[in-house]
């Protein structure tokens, strides 16, 4: 795996405004993608905390990548095949509520959550 810091992508420092229950591909490629665009095009200025709500699976890879990941959208635009590649910078961290319960419960005290 390529080290994210070597490809020139910088993590954005924003207040946490969204606590997202679920870290699956659909949420990250749809909701997080939209929030990333919202940050870019408006004054939303908010990051996401991904909460892993189930006991199986792993979120370790998020931390290893500084919570950055890339979404590829493939489709047609004006009749031509198009691929859009976007590195999502709005994910602050990933928390496993079953293992990191104390850290998870402290998120409720976060006054920037919307």
Protein Blocks (a to p, Z undefined) as FASTA:
>chain_A
ZZfklnopacdddddfbdcedjbfklmmmmmmmmmmmmmmmcnopadddddfbfgdcfkl
mmmnoopacddddddeehiacddddddfkbmbdcdfklmmmmmmmmmmmmkbZZ
